[in-house]
Amino acid sequence: MFSSVGHVVHLEQANPFNTPHLQLVHDGQPLRPHNLAAAAVEEYSCEFGSAKYYALRGFGGVLSCGLTHTAVVPLDLVKCRMQVDPQKYKDIFNGFSVTLTGHGVRGLAKGWAPTFIGYSLQGLCKFGFYEVFKVLYSNILLCNCFSPCCGISVE
């Protein structure tokens, strides 16, 4: 059925998600196997598509989203206070000093826990599920391109 490998190679190269880890699959069998280079240090490596691979991507999302948004909580808190009471909090530096004087350092950290939890979950889902769906949808799209309605013939 797929006698022309040139069309398959062209479709695979045209795929915007083409990485060494993706492969075109038909009836559960790869149409063109890839030779993947071994990692330089095997002890820090994980197999593509394994649970560890997706867990590490999700953990990266937790760190990048949760920690960065939590670090900005004091600035966001002062900005919101400036919007609510512009006479008391005249500018950003005055807002920090008024908050520190009135509430101490703890006054700058109000709301850090829900921010950390919410954005960590967002990062976990964005980074973790992106990898899952990237592979899933690219395989679906490439396999569907071989249907007659697509107009691509690989006979």
MARBA-3410 file (N, C-alpha, C, O; in Angstrom, 1 decimal):
155
0.8,-1.2,0.0,0.0,0.0,0.0,0.9,1.3,0.0,0.6,2.2,-0.7 ~ 1.9,1.3,0.8,2.8,2.4,0.9,4.1,2.1,0.2,5.1,1.8,0.9 ~ 4.2,2.1,-1.1,5.4,1.7,-1.8,6.3,2.8,-2.0,7.5,2.6,-2.2 ~ 5.9,4.1,-2.0,6.7,5.2,-2.2,7.1,5.8,-0.9,6.3,6.5,-0.2 ~ 8.4,5.6,-0.5,8.9,6.2,0.7,9.1,7.7,0.6,9.1,8.4,1.6
9.4,8.2,-0.6,9.6,9.6,-0.8,8.5,10.5,-0.3,8.8,11.5,0.3 ~ 7.3,10.1,-0.5,6.1,10.9,-0.1,6.0,10.8,1.4,5.7,11.8,2.0 ~ 6.3,9.7,2.0,6.3,9.6,3.5,7.3,10.5,4.1,7.0,11.2,5.1 ~ 8.5,10.5,3.5,9.6,11.3,4.1,9.2,12.8,3.9,9.4,13.6,4.9 ~ 8.6,13.2,2.8,8.2,14.6,2.6,7.1,15.0,3.6,7.2,16.1,4.2
6.2,14.1,3.8,5.1,14.4,4.8,5.7,14.5,6.2,5.3,15.4,7.0 ~ 6.6,13.7,6.5,7.2,13.7,7.9,8.0,15.0,8.1,8.0,15.6,9.1 ~ 8.7,15.4,7.1,9.5,16.6,7.2,8.7,17.9,7.2,9.1,18.9,7.8 ~ 7.5,17.8,6.5,6.6,19.0,6.5,5.8,19.1,7.8,5.2,20.2,8.1 ~ 5.9,18.1,8.7,5.2,18.1,9.9,5.8,19.2,10.8,7.0,19.1,11.1
5.1,20.2,11.3,5.7,21.2,12.2,6.1,20.7,13.5,6.9,21.3,14.2 ~ 5.7,19.5,13.9,6.1,18.9,15.2,7.2,17.8,15.0,7.4,17.0,15.9 ~ 7.8,17.8,13.9,8.8,16.8,13.5,10.0,16.9,14.5,10.7,17.9,14.5 ~ 10.2,15.9,15.2,11.4,15.7,16.1,11.9,14.3,15.9,11.2,13.5,15.3 ~ 13.1,14.0,16.4,13.6,12.7,16.2,12.7,11.6,17.0,12.9,10.4,16.8
11.8,12.1,17.8,11.0,11.2,18.6,9.7,10.8,18.0,9.1,9.8,18.4 ~ 9.3,11.5,17.0,8.0,11.2,16.4,8.2,10.3,15.2,9.2,10.3,14.5 ~ 7.2,9.4,15.0,7.3,8.6,13.8,5.9,8.3,13.3,4.9,8.4,14.0 ~ 5.9,8.1,12.0,4.6,7.8,11.3,4.3,6.3,11.6,5.1,5.4,11.3 ~ 3.1,6.1,12.0,2.7,4.7,12.4,1.4,4.4,11.6,0.5,5.1,11.4
1.5,3.1,11.0,0.3,2.6,10.3,0.0,1.2,10.8,0.9,0.3,10.8 ~ -1.2,1.0,11.3,-1.6,-0.3,11.9,-0.6,-0.7,13.0,-0.3,-1.9,13.1 ~ -0.2,0.2,13.8,0.7,-0.1,15.0,2.2,-0.3,14.6,3.0,-0.5,15.5 ~ 2.5,-0.3,13.3,3.9,-0.5,12.9,4.5,0.8,12.4,3.9,1.5,11.6 ~ 5.7,1.2,12.8,6.3,2.4,12.2,6.6,2.2,10.8,7.1,1.2,10.3
6.3,3.3,10.0,6.6,3.2,8.6,8.1,3.5,8.3,8.6,3.0,7.3 ~ 8.7,4.3,9.1,10.1,4.7,8.9,10.7,4.8,10.2,10.5,5.8,10.9 ~ 11.5,3.8,10.7,12.1,3.9,12.0,13.2,5.0,12.0,13.9,5.3,11.0 ~ 13.3,5.6,13.2,14.4,6.6,13.4,15.5,6.0,14.2,15.3,5.1,15.0 ~ 16.7,6.5,13.9,17.9,6.1,14.7,18.1,7.3,15.7,18.4,8.4,15.3
17.9,7.0,17.0,18.0,8.0,18.0,19.4,8.0,18.6,19.9,6.9,18.9 ~ 20.0,9.1,18.8,21.3,9.1,19.4,21.2,8.9,20.9,20.2,9.3,21.5 ~ 22.1,8.2,21.4,22.1,7.9,22.9,22.4,9.2,23.6,23.2,10.0,23.2 ~ 21.9,9.3,24.8,22.2,10.5,25.7,23.6,10.4,26.1,24.2,9.3,26.3 ~ 24.2,11.5,26.3,25.6,11.6,26.7,25.9,10.9,28.1,26.8,10.2,28.3
24.9,11.2,29.0,25.0,10.6,30.3,23.8,9.8,30.6,22.7,10.4,30.8 ~ 23.9,8.5,30.6,22.7,7.6,30.7,22.0,7.7,32.0,20.8,7.6,32.1 ~ 22.7,8.0,33.1,22.0,8.1,34.4,21.1,9.2,34.5,20.1,9.1,35.4 ~ 21.2,10.3,33.7,20.3,11.4,33.8,19.3,11.3,32.6,18.5,12.3,32.5 ~ 19.3,10.3,31.9,18.4,10.2,30.7,17.1,9.5,31.1,17.0,8.7,32.1
16.1,9.7,30.3,14.8,9.0,30.5,14.3,8.7,29.1,14.5,9.5,28.1 ~ 13.6,7.7,28.9,13.1,7.3,27.6,11.9,8.1,27.2,11.0,8.5,28.0 ~ 11.9,8.6,25.9,10.9,9.4,25.4,9.5,8.7,25.5,9.4,7.5,25.2 ~ 8.5,9.3,26.0,7.2,8.8,26.2,7.0,8.0,27.4,5.9,7.5,27.7 ~ 8.0,7.8,28.3,7.8,7.1,29.5,7.1,8.0,30.5,7.0,9.2,30.4
6.7,7.4,31.6,6.0,8.1,32.7,7.0,9.2,33.3,6.6,10.3,33.6 ~ 8.3,8.8,33.4,9.3,9.7,33.9,9.5,10.9,33.0,9.6,12.0,33.5 ~ 9.5,10.7,31.7,9.6,11.8,30.7,8.5,12.8,31.0,8.8,14.0,31.1 ~ 7.2,12.3,31.0,6.1,13.3,31.2,6.1,13.9,32.6,5.7,15.0,32.7 ~ 6.5,13.1,33.6,6.6,13.7,34.9,7.7,14.8,35.0,7.4,15.8,35.7
8.8,14.6,34.4,9.8,15.7,34.4,9.3,16.9,33.6,9.6,18.0,34.0 ~ 8.6,16.7,32.5,8.0,17.9,31.8,7.0,18.6,32.7,7.0,19.8,32.7 ~ 6.2,17.9,33.4,5.2,18.5,34.3,5.9,19.2,35.4,5.5,20.3,35.8 ~ 6.9,18.6,36.0,7.7,19.2,37.1,8.3,20.5,36.6,8.4,21.5,37.4 ~ 8.8,20.5,35.4,9.4,21.8,34.8,8.3,22.8,34.7,8.6,24.0,35.0
7.1,22.5,34.4,6.0,23.4,34.4,5.7,24.0,35.8,5.4,25.1,35.9 ~ 5.7,23.1,36.8,5.5,23.5,38.1,6.5,24.6,38.5,6.2,25.6,39.1 ~ 7.8,24.3,38.2,8.8,25.2,38.6,8.7,26.5,37.8,8.8,27.6,38.4 ~ 8.5,26.4,36.5,8.5,27.7,35.7,7.3,28.5,36.0,7.4,29.8,36.0 ~ 6.2,27.9,36.2,4.9,28.8,36.4,4.7,29.1,37.8,4.5,30.2,38.2
4.8,28.1,38.7,4.4,28.3,40.1,5.4,29.2,40.8,5.0,30.1,41.5 ~ 6.7,29.0,40.6,7.7,29.8,41.3,7.7,31.2,40.8,7.8,32.2,41.6 ~ 7.7,31.4,39.5,7.8,32.7,38.9,6.6,33.6,39.3,6.7,34.8,39.6 ~ 5.4,33.0,39.2,4.2,33.8,39.6,4.2,34.1,41.1,3.7,35.2,41.5 ~ 4.6,33.2,41.9,4.7,33.4,43.3,5.7,34.5,43.7,5.5,35.3,44.6
6.8,34.6,42.9,7.8,35.6,43.2,7.2,37.0,42.9,7.7,38.0,43.5 ~ 6.2,37.1,42.1,5.7,38.4,41.7,4.5,38.8,42.6,4.0,39.9,42.4 ~ 4.1,38.0,43.5,3.0,38.3,44.4,3.2,39.6,45.1,2.2,40.4,45.2 ~ 4.3,39.9,45.7,4.4,41.3,46.4,4.2,42.4,45.5,3.5,43.4,45.9 ~ 4.7,42.4,44.3,4.5,43.4,43.3,3.0,43.5,42.9,2.5,44.6,42.8
2.4,42.4,42.7,1.0,42.4,42.3,0.1,42.9,43.5,-0.9,43.6,43.3 ~ 0.5,42.6,44.7,-0.3,43.0,45.9,-0.2,44.5,46.0,-1.2,45.2,46.3 ~ 1.0,45.1,45.9,1.1,46.6,46.0,0.4,47.2,44.8,-0.3,48.3,45.0 ~ 0.4,46.7,43.6,-0.3,47.2,42.4,-1.8,47.3,42.7,-2.4,48.3,42.4 ~ -2.3,46.2,43.2,-3.8,46.2,43.5,-4.1,47.1,44.6,-5.2,47.8,44.5
-3.3,47.3,45.6,-3.6,48.3,46.7,-3.5,49.7,46.1,-4.3,50.5,46.6 ~ -2.6,49.9,45.2,-2.6,51.3,44.6,-3.8,51.6,43.8,-4.3,52.7,43.8 ~ -4.4,50.5,43.2,-5.6,50.7,42.4,-6.8,51.0,43.3,-7.7,51.7,43.0 ~ -6.8,50.3,44.5,-8.0,50.4,45.4,-7.9,51.7,46.2,-8.9,52.4,46.4 ~ -6.7,52.1,46.6,-6.6,53.3,47.5,-5.4,54.2,47.0,-4.3,54.1,47.5
-5.6,55.0,45.9,-4.5,55.7,45.3,-4.0,56.8,46.2,-2.9,57.3,46.0 ~ -4.8,57.3,47.2,-4.3,58.4,48.1,-3.3,57.8,49.1,-2.3,58.5,49.4 ~ -3.5,56.6,49.5,-2.6,56.0,50.5,-1.4,55.4,49.8,-0.3,55.6,50.4 ~ -1.5,54.8,48.7,-0.4,54.2,48.0,-0.2,55.0,46.7,-0.7,54.7,45.6 ~ 0.7,56.0,46.8,0.9,57.0,45.7,1.7,56.4,44.5,1.3,56.7,43.4
2.7,55.7,44.7,3.5,55.0,43.7,4.0,53.7,44.2,3.7,53.3,45.3 ~ 4.7,53.0,43.3,5.1,51.6,43.7,6.0,51.6,44.9,5.9,50.7,45.7 ~ 7.0,52.5,44.9,7.9,52.5,46.0,7.2,52.9,47.3,7.5,52.3,48.4 ~ 6.4,53.9,47.2,5.6,54.3,48.4,4.7,53.2,48.8,4.5,52.9,50.0 ~ 4.1,52.4,47.9,3.3,51.3,48.2,4.0,50.2,49.0,3.4,49.6,49.9
5.2,49.9,48.6,6.0,48.9,49.3,6.3,49.4,50.7,6.2,48.6,51.7 ~ 6.7,50.7,50.9,7.1,51.2,52.2,5.8,51.2,53.1,5.9,50.9,54.3 ~ 4.7,51.7,52.6,3.5,51.7,53.4,3.0,50.3,53.8,2.6,50.1,55.0 ~ 3.2,49.4,52.9,2.8,48.0,53.2,3.7,47.4,54.3,3.3,46.7,55.2 ~ 5.0,47.6,54.1,6.0,47.1,55.1,5.8,47.8,56.4,5.9,47.1,57.5
5.5,49.1,56.5,5.3,49.8,57.7,4.0,49.3,58.4,4.0,49.0,59.6 ~ 3.0,49.1,57.7,1.7,48.7,58.3,1.5,47.3,58.5,0.9,46.9,59.5 ~ 2.1,46.4,57.7,1.8,45.0,57.8,3.1,44.1,58.0,3.0,42.9,58.2 ~ 4.2,44.7,57.8,5.5,44.0,57.9,5.7,43.1,56.6,5.0,43.3,55.7 ~ 6.7,42.3,56.7,7.1,41.5,55.5,5.9,40.5,55.2,5.7,40.2,54.0
5.2,40.1,56.2,4.1,39.1,55.9,3.0,39.8,55.1,2.3,39.1,54.4 ~ 2.9,41.1,55.2,1.9,41.8,54.4,2.2,41.8,52.9,1.2,42.0,52.1 ~ 3.4,41.6,52.5,3.7,41.5,51.1,3.5,40.1,50.6,3.6,39.9,49.4 ~ 3.3,39.1,51.4,3.2,37.7,51.0,1.7,37.2,51.0,1.5,36.0,50.8 ~ 0.8,38.1,51.3,-0.6,37.6,51.3,-1.0,37.0,49.9,-0.8,37.7,48.9
-1.6,35.9,50.0,-2.1,35.2,48.8,-1.0,34.4,48.0,-1.3,34.0,46.9 ~ 0.1,34.2,48.6,1.2,33.4,47.9,0.8,32.0,47.7,1.1,31.4,46.7 ~ 0.1,31.4,48.7,-0.2,29.9,48.6,-1.2,29.6,47.5,-0.9,28.7,46.7 ~ -2.3,30.3,47.4,-3.2,30.0,46.2,-2.6,30.3,44.9,-2.8,29.6,43.9 ~ -1.7,31.4,44.9,-1.0,31.7,43.6,-0.1,30.5,43.2,-0.1,30.1,42.1
0.7,30.1,44.2,1.6,29.0,43.9,0.9,27.7,43.5,1.3,27.1,42.5 ~ -0.2,27.4,44.2,-0.9,26.1,43.9,-1.6,26.2,42.5,-1.4,25.3,41.7 ~ -2.2,27.3,42.3,-3.0,27.5,41.0,-2.0,27.5,39.8,-2.3,26.8,38.8 ~ -1.0,28.3,39.9,-0.1,28.4,38.7,0.8,27.2,38.6,1.2,26.8,37.5 ~ 1.1,26.5,39.7,1.8,25.2,39.6,0.9,24.2,38.8,1.5,23.4,38.0
-0.3,24.1,39.1,-1.2,23.2,38.4,-1.3,23.6,36.9,-1.4,22.7,36.1 ~ -1.4,24.9,36.7,-1.5,25.3,35.3,-0.2,24.9,34.5,-0.3,24.4,33.4 ~ 1.0,25.1,35.1,2.2,24.7,34.5,2.3,23.2,34.3,2.8,22.8,33.3 ~ 1.9,22.5,35.3,1.9,21.0,35.2,1.1,20.5,34.0,1.6,19.7,33.2 ~ -0.1,21.1,33.9,-0.9,20.7,32.8,-0.4,21.2,31.4,-0.4,20.4,30.5
0.0,22.4,31.4,0.5,23.0,30.1,1.7,22.2,29.6,1.8,21.8,28.5 ~ 2.7,22.1,30.5,4.0,21.4,30.0,3.8,19.9,29.9,4.4,19.4,28.9 ~ 3.1,19.3,30.8,2.9,17.8,30.7,2.0,17.4,29.6,2.4,16.5,28.8 ~ 0.9,18.0,29.5,-0.1,17.6,28.4,0.3,18.0,27.0,-0.1,17.4,26.1 ~ 1.1,19.1,26.9,1.6,19.5,25.6,2.4,18.4,25.0,2.2,18.1,23.8
3.2,17.7,25.7,4.1,16.7,25.2,3.2,15.5,24.7,3.4,14.9,23.7 ~ 2.2,15.2,25.5,1.3,14.0,25.2,0.5,14.3,23.9,0.5,13.5,23.0 ~ -0.1,15.5,23.8,-0.9,15.8,22.7,-0.1,16.2,21.4,-0.6,16.0,20.3 ~ 1.1,16.6,21.6,2.0,16.9,20.5,2.2,15.6,19.7,2.1,15.6,18.4 ~ 2.5,14.5,20.3,2.8,13.3,19.7,1.4,12.7,19.2,1.4,12.2,18.0
0.4,12.7,20.0,-0.9,12.1,19.6,-1.4,12.8,18.3,-1.8,12.1,17.4 ~ -1.5,14.1,18.3,-2.1,14.8,17.2,-1.3,14.8,16.0,-1.8,14.7,14.9 ~ 0.0,14.8,16.1,0.9,14.7,14.9,0.7,13.4,14.2,0.7,13.3,13.0 ~ 0.6,12.3,15.0,0.4,11.0,14.4,-0.9,10.9,13.8,-1.1,10.3,12.7 ~ -1.9,11.5,14.4,-3.3,11.4,13.8,-3.3,12.2,12.5,-3.8,11.7,11.5
-2.7,13.4,12.5,-2.7,14.2,11.3,-1.9,13.5,10.2,-2.4,13.6,9.0 ~ -0.8,13.0,10.5,0.0,12.3,9.4,-0.7,11.1,8.9,-0.7,10.9,7.7 ~ -1.3,10.3,9.7,-2.0,9.1,9.2,-3.3,9.5,8.4,-3.6,8.8,7.5 ~ -3.9,10.6,8.8,-5.1,11.0,8.1,-4.8,11.6,6.7,-5.7,11.7,5.9 ~ -3.6,12.0,6.5,-3.2,12.6,5.2,-3.1,11.5,4.2,-3.0,11.8,3.0
-3.1,10.2,4.5,-3.1,9.2,3.6,-4.5,8.8,3.1,-4.7,7.9,2.3 ~ -5.5,9.4,3.7,-6.9,9.1,3.2,-7.1,9.8,1.9,-6.5,10.7,1.5 ~ -8.1,9.2,1.1,-8.3,9.7,-0.3,-8.8,11.2,-0.3,-8.5,11.9,-1.3 ~ -9.4,11.7,0.7,-9.9,13.0,0.7,-8.8,14.1,0.9,-9.0,15.2,0.6 ~ -7.7,13.7,1.3,-6.5,14.6,1.5,-5.9,14.9,0.2,-5.3,16.0,0.1
-6.0,14.1,-0.8,-5.4,14.4,-2.1,-4.0,14.0,-2.3,-3.4,14.3,-3.3 ~ -3.4,13.3,-1.3,-2.0,12.8,-1.4,-2.0,11.3,-1.7,-2.6,10.6,-0.9 ~ -1.3,11.0,-2.7,-1.3,9.6,-3.1,0.1,9.1,-2.9,1.1,9.7,-3.3 ~ 0.2,7.9,-2.2,1.5,7.3,-2.0,1.5,5.9,-2.5,1.9,5.0,-1.7 ~ 1.1,5.7,-3.7,1.0,4.3,-4.3,2.3,4.0,-4.9,2.5,2.9,-5.5
END
